[in-house]
């Protein structure tokens, strides 16, 4: 039986050509197997070594030799063990050889930004999301990656277990300085003010977020779905977050559903049926949900104070920004080290 792995696909990126002939590599394809979604909801169990190996084999078989397939996520148990120095045991010789070639290639492109941050990232604040989308609408992919990367990597991290709360707040502060740099460097004058106001609203929403005992973040507002793009962006109600807010019993049932057997089809049907029944029984449910979200924004988000850890960074140009960030790292080598190192190594600054 062939398994559909499409829901784990995270995009394709062209990369600088590497190697010659049969060993030439020019494309990076990314798959991410996480046990929880961006809201912290469990969506799959960790895969066994055998399941991980089979998934990697099946996915790689879809692509030619010029493609590097990157696997990540806590759902791939065997991948995690491999990174710690283990091995796959029953891996086929030709696959081991390919893994070795790919590993060497990854070393060569370690400074290449393999993220898909040019794809929109949203906060759930419709006005702010539309303002940002409008500001980057006609920019190049590189600039869009930078802006949406702030929202994903600095503001709305899915899990904060790798940092303290002080570091999480500081990471948001770093994101605001990056937004300030973007506003001064490539955001057009007509959008500059609304862009910075929107990013500040997102930063406040992120700052008000709470982590559970496992570090999974809850930002209290549904990020929603959107129709259109750029200046024509239109928000739709986040049905799953509405279920979580308005019908906790149904939400718990939804969370407990097994998505491995049918790729999540039963869970999708459950959500659709729940929504139809809910709005029929309580026609005002959507309005009540949206009212609660607006109240949270007014009572919690707008009053949130932003962290000032990185207020001293100079954003006048690329050179002084990086210089001031390196100076901060030298003075505070053990504070937010992973995030700062990732930032300094980003291809955006090359």
Protein Blocks (a to p, Z undefined) as FASTA:
>chain_A
ZZdfklmpgbjcddddedehjllcfbdcdddddfbdfkopafbdcddfklmmmmmmmmmm
mpcfkbccddedjklmmlmmmmnopaehjacfklmmmmmmmmmmmmmmmmpcfbfklbcc
dehiaklmmmmmmmmmmmcfklmmmmmmmmmmmmmgfblklpcfklmmmmmmmmmmmmmm
mmmmmpcfklmmmmmmmmmmmmmmmmmpccdfkopacehiaebjaedehjlbccdddfkl
mmmmmmmmlmmmmmmpcfklnnommmmmmmmmmmmmmmmmmmmlmmmmmmmmmmmmmmmm
mmpccdfklmmpcckbmklmmmmmmmmmmmmmmgoklmmmmmmmpmklZZ
